[in-house]
């Protein structure tokens, strides 16, 4: 039995993303979240009593784990500085123009699985030779 509980995409050019099993139904208590590493990223999965939801685990403010934050009415609160994010779309409640990633979740034979694109490695901007002397003098 497969049950989708997350987002879907209508983009015909999107790549098929594999779902990765992370836990069993019942492992995440109602009203709580847990953090899992999936495809090189930390993902917080929450259970509200009816639906499993997955978001980026790291708060963009200071990097706290959202998976340990309290959940209420579909909103998780960062445990460090109380930034609040909606599970349905990842939007920051105080300014919805800022959001974190939301990932599709499926329940397959009582296993919670999430689809996450691998994180892209960080890269530095190209070296600007006009700034080279400045960098050496810092």
C-alpha positions in Angstrom: 0.0 0.0 0.0 1.4 3.4 -1.0 0.1 6.6 0.5 1.4 10.0 -0.7 1.4 12.7 2.0 3.7 15.3 0.5 4.0 17.7 -2.4 3.9 16.7 -6.0 5.2 18.5 -9.0 3.6 19.2 -12.4 6.9 20.1 -14.0 7.4 17.7 -17.0 11.1 18.4 -16.9 11.6 17.5 -13.2 13.8 14.5 -12.5 12.3 11.4 -10.9 13.4 11.5 -7.3 13.8 8.2 -5.4 12.1 7.9 -2.1 14.4 6.9 0.8 13.0 4.9 3.7 13.7 6.7 7.0 11.4 5.3 9.7 8.4 3.1 10.4 4.9 4.4 11.0 4.7 4.9 14.8 8.3 5.9 15.3 7.5 9.6 15.3 5.0 10.4 18.1 2.0 12.6 17.4 2.9 16.3 17.5 6.7 15.7 17.3 9.4 15.6 14.7 12.6 13.6 14.1 15.7 14.4 12.0 17.1 12.1 9.4 20.0 12.3 7.0 18.8 11.8 3.4 20.9 12.3 0.3 23.5 14.3 2.2 20.9 16.6 3.8 19.3 16.8 7.2 15.5 16.5 6.9 12.9 17.0 9.7 9.9 14.8 9.5 6.8 15.6 11.6 3.6 13.7 12.4 0.5 15.7 13.3 -1.7 12.7 14.0 -2.9 12.3 10.5 -0.1 13.4 8.1 3.7 13.1 7.9 5.4 16.2 6.6 9.1 16.7 5.7 11.1 20.0 5.6 14.7 21.1 5.7 15.9 20.5 9.2 18.1 23.6 9.4 16.6 26.9 10.4 18.0 29.6 8.1 18.4 32.0 10.9 21.2 30.3 12.9 21.2 26.7 11.8 19.2 25.1 14.7 17.5 21.8 14.2 13.8 22.3 13.4 13.2 18.6 14.0 13.4 19.2 17.8 11.1 22.2 17.7 7.5 22.2 18.9 4.7 21.5 16.4 1.3 23.2 16.6 -1.4 23.7 14.0 0.9 22.7 11.1 3.7 25.1 12.2 7.0 24.2 13.7 8.9 26.7 15.9 12.7 26.8 16.0 13.8 25.9 19.5 16.6 28.6 19.5 14.9 31.8 18.5 11.3 31.0 17.8 11.3 31.4 14.1 8.1 29.6 12.9 7.7 27.7 9.6 4.6 26.2 8.0 5.0 22.5 7.2 2.7 22.7 4.1 5.0 25.0 2.1 8.0 25.8 4.3 7.2 29.5 4.5 8.4 31.6 7.4 5.3 32.7 9.2 6.6 36.3 9.9 7.6 36.8 6.2 6.3 34.2 3.8 8.8 35.4 1.1 11.4 33.4 3.0 10.9 29.7 3.0 12.7 26.4 3.5 12.6 23.3 1.4 9.6 21.0 1.7 9.9 17.3 0.6 7.4 14.8 -0.6 6.6 11.9 1.9 5.1 8.5 1.1 4.0 5.7 3.4 4.8 2.4 1.7 3.9 -0.7 3.7 4.1 1.1 7.0 7.5 2.6 6.1 7.9 6.4 6.0 9.9 7.4 2.9 11.0 10.9 1.8 12.2 12.2 -1.6 15.1 14.6 -1.3 17.4 16.0 -4.0 21.1 15.7 -3.0 22.6 18.9 -1.6 24.8 20.8 -4.0 28.4 21.2 -2.8 29.2 24.7 -1.8 31.4 26.7 -4.2 33.4 29.9 -3.9 32.9 32.6 -6.4 35.6 32.9 -9.1 38.8 34.6 -7.9 38.8 38.2 -9.0 42.5 39.2 -9.5 41.7 42.9 -8.7 40.7 41.8 -5.1 43.7 39.5 -4.7 45.9 42.1 -3.0 43.0 42.9 -0.7 42.6 39.3 0.4 46.3 38.9 1.1 46.3 42.0 3.3 43.4 40.9 5.4 
